[in-house]
């Protein structure tokens, strides 16, 4: 299985309170807690990721 290449958000705080996202595996968006890089990874489909991120921009 290929490895995920995680990227930390530019909005990350100095204490690393942020999510990291990997989009390098086709058909999978992987998300993990930047404070726990060896912890669990949430895997979403691109459609689910798009729906989730769309909810972040609604009032």
ChimeraX attribute file (.defattr): number of C-alpha atoms within 10 A of each C-alpha:
attribute: neighborCount
match mode: 1-to-1
recipient: residues
	/A:1	4
	/A:2	6
	/A:3	8
	/A:4	16
	/A:5	12
	/A:6	18
	/A:7	14
	/A:8	16
	/A:9	14
	/A:10	7
	/A:11	10
	/A:12	13
	/A:13	9
	/A:14	7
	/A:15	8
	/A:16	14
	/A:17	14
	/A:18	17
	/A:19	18
	/A:20	19
	/A:21	21
	/A:22	17
	/A:23	15
	/A:24	14
	/A:25	13
	/A:26	8
	/A:27	12
	/A:28	18
	/A:29	22
	/A:30	21
	/A:31	20
	/A:32	21
	/A:33	18
	/A:34	20
	/A:35	13
	/A:36	11
	/A:37	12
	/A:38	9
	/A:39	10
	/A:40	10
	/A:41	16
	/A:42	12
	/A:43	16
	/A:44	15
	/A:45	12
	/A:46	15
	/A:47	11
	/A:48	13
	/A:49	15
	/A:50	12
	/A:51	10
	/A:52	12
	/A:53	10
	/A:54	10
	/A:55	9
	/A:56	8
	/A:57	7
	/A:58	6
	/A:59	4
